[in-house]
Amino acid sequence: MPDRIFNFSAGPGTLPLEVLQQAAKDVVNFNDKGIGLIEMSHRSKEFVAVADEAEALLREILGVPDNFKVLFLQGGASTQFAMVPMNLLGPGKKATYLNTGVWAKKAIKEAKFFGDVQVAYSSEESTFNHVPTPDDYQVDDDSEYLYLVSNNTIYGTQFHQFPKTDKMLVCDMSSDIMSKSLDFSEFGIIFAGAQKNMGPAGCAVVIIRDDLIGRTPENIPTMFRYKTHADKGSMFNTPPCFSIHVIGLVLKWLKKMGGLPVMEEMNREKAALLYKAIDATDFYRGHAEVTSRPLMNVTFNLPTPELEAKFVQEATAEGFDGLKGHRSVGGCRASIYNAFPREGVHKLISFMQKFEQQN
Ligand SMILES: *Cc1c(COP(=O)(O)O)cnc(C)c1O
């Protein structure tokens, strides 16, 4: 097996090596029980302890207030695009959405099945290269919630301040949850697919305010009601056991590293290094407007699509994976989630400088 390469994939993304090693061991023999974690009943006391610990760590690290439930659900983040409006809207009810990219657009499409949708802002005309400030849009008075995607994984833009509004926020944090501290007071629901910054695919974490759980219209099927899962501690049916276990291991690692303040500082440092390298030359051009630049997914272009293809090809040969931009924007994208090592950023920058000189 080769040494591990530097994985810049946008998702599933890099996880800490020690977590992968522990998870591999646990798949075969969990806690010296002579049985693998993914073979065990989800009702066994061993697995219940795993799930309880994952939830407790998530609450502790993110500072989730007592009046929020934490759910581990299946169907990825995409199922939440529908589940949110299924549970919070209905005939005659309205929600407001900020269209800042593909993931927001997909959520808007689903919301329209269940209620009226006000798209208060769209950055589509500028290829989603920025996120709005609160002065850029108005939220209708009769709206139930304001929906946003905190970090636009594909285009590489991020809200550095959350909207100021009297509406509760519903936020897709799939690609920046656990990267910095949060103030929960403005949020009704936060959700995130695990596979960007928290663990393996197959699990979405949903953090939902208590009072929103009982509002679901009666004709919504059982599995799509938040109450079903909240009442049963995410064990109404068989939960995504392996994903939950690995999320727990990632959270233990995160706590050991110093928690969110340390993560945020490390993320800022890594991103700053990369943006500095991009800004130092005309050869590389950042896609996002400077004020919308994210810490997690750094998107950039080279002078021509041919050079971009060559860049990705040569980078792959040097042991960098996942640098090709998403098919809807092209260019390059370096995803530098929590577990991505700073050494990899330094190596990429050296490679970028060498590539520029040679081309
Ligand atoms: C990846 C991603 C999704 C989709 O996640 P799935 O788990 O594949 O459904 C949704 N929103 C954002 C912001 C993402 O980055």
The ligand as an ORCA input file, in Angstrom:
! r2SCAN-3c Opt
* xyz 0 1
  C     -22.579     17.438     -0.174
  C     -23.620     18.400      0.167
  C     -24.979     18.048      0.173
  C     -25.473     16.684     -0.257
  O     -25.206     15.724      0.692
  P     -25.761     14.223      0.514
  O     -25.453     13.621      1.830
  O     -24.999     13.626     -0.620
  O     -27.211     14.295      0.222
  C     -25.898     19.001      0.560
  N     -25.509     20.238      0.917
  C     -24.221     20.614      0.920
  C     -23.856     21.994      1.335
  C     -23.244     19.707      0.543
  O     -21.950     20.084      0.550
*
